[in-house]
Amino acid sequence: MKKKNFVTLIMSVVGGLLFALGMCMGLIPEWNALKPGIVVGTVGAVILLAMVLIRRKMDGKPMIVLNGRTIGTTLFGVLGAIVLGVGMCMVMVWDMLVWGIVVGIIGIVLLLCLIPVIKGLK
């Protein structure tokens, strides 16, 4: 295993676990840990962001190039994730099973559309 892959593996596992634990701490009312959950989730998100920057540095690429395409792709990904999350909330929280599944599938399709947007079609 190459060094950059190992570093990416470790940082993504630690960051993902902290982010997920923070989300659980903040969103499960029985735990009564909203503020610590926000802190733990933020630390996880910072580790994940650092992982992306470190990986790009190890690949010899520029850190992040801000142009219209990058911003548009990021906003499209955020939109897809929000639509998927709303669909999940409709099913699990608001008891709207059929419409929640429909909205969730739309979110999944939006996220799948990121592949040709980023990689392109050949």
C-alpha positions in Angstrom: 0.0 0.0 0.0 1.3 3.4 -0.9 1.9 6.0 1.8 -0.7 8.4 0.4 -3.4 5.7 0.3 -2.6 4.7 3.9 -2.7 8.3 5.1 -6.0 8.8 3.3 -7.4 5.6 4.8 -6.5 6.5 8.4 -7.7 10.1 8.1 -11.0 9.3 6.4 -11.8 6.5 8.9 -11.1 8.8 11.9 -12.8 11.8 10.4 -15.8 9.8 9.3 -16.2 8.1 12.7 -15.9 11.4 14.5 -18.4 13.1 12.2 -20.9 10.3 12.4 -20.6 10.1 16.2 -21.0 13.9 16.5 -24.2 13.7 14.3 -25.6 10.9 16.5 -24.7 12.9 19.7 -26.5 15.9 18.3 -29.5 14.3 16.8 -30.5 11.6 19.3 -32.4 13.4 22.0 -32.0 10.6 24.5 -28.2 11.2 24.6 -28.8 14.8 25.6 -25.4 15.8 24.1 -26.1 18.5 21.4 -23.2 20.8 22.2 -20.6 18.1 22.6 -22.0 16.5 19.4 -21.5 19.7 17.5 -17.9 19.9 18.6 -17.1 16.2 17.8 -18.9 16.5 14.4 -17.0 19.7 13.6 -13.7 18.0 14.5 -14.6 15.1 12.2 -15.4 17.5 9.3 -12.2 19.4 9.8 -10.2 16.1 9.7 -12.0 15.1 6.5 -11.3 18.5 4.9 -7.6 18.2 5.9 -7.5 14.7 4.4 -8.6 16.1 1.1 -6.0 18.8 1.2 -3.2 16.5 2.3 -4.1 13.9 -0.4 -4.0 16.5 -3.1 -0.6 17.7 -1.8 0.7 14.1 -1.9 -0.6 13.7 -5.4 1.3 16.8 -6.5 -1.9 18.7 -7.4 -2.8 22.3 -6.4 -4.7 22.5 -3.1 -8.1 23.6 -4.4 -8.7 25.6 -7.6 -11.7 27.9 -7.1 -13.4 28.4 -10.4 -17.0 28.4 -11.6 -16.9 24.6 -12.4 -15.6 23.7 -9.0 -18.2 25.9 -7.2 -21.0 24.7 -9.4 -20.1 21.0 -8.9 -19.8 21.5 -5.1 -23.2 23.2 -5.0 -24.7 20.4 -7.1 -23.3 17.8 -4.7 -24.7 19.7 -1.7 -28.1 19.9 -3.3 -28.1 16.2 -4.0 -27.1 15.4 -0.4 -29.8 17.7 0.9 -32.5 16.2 -1.3 -31.5 12.7 -0.2 -31.5 13.8 3.5 -35.0 15.4 3.1 -36.2 12.1 1.6 -34.8 10.2 4.6 -36.4 12.6 7.0 -39.7 12.3 5.2 -39.6 8.5 5.7 -38.2 8.3 9.2 -39.4 11.4 11.0 -42.5 12.7 9.2 -44.1 9.3 8.3 -44.4 10.1 4.6 -43.2 6.7 3.3 -44.0 6.8 -0.4 -43.1 10.5 -1.0 -40.0 10.1 1.1 -38.8 7.2 -1.0 -39.5 9.2 -4.2 -37.6 12.3 -2.9 -34.7 10.0 -1.7 -34.4 8.4 -5.1 -34.3 11.8 -6.7 -31.5 12.7 -4.3 -29.6 9.5 -5.2 -30.0 10.3 -9.0 -28.7 13.8 -8.4 -25.6 12.4 -6.6 -25.1 9.8 -9.3 -25.1 12.6 -11.9 -22.0 13.9 -10.2 -20.0 11.1 -11.8 -20.3 12.3 -15.4 -20.1 15.9 -14.3 -16.8 15.4 -12.6 -15.2 12.6 -14.7 -16.9 13.3 -18.0 -18.3 10.9 -20.6 -16.0 9.1 -23.1 
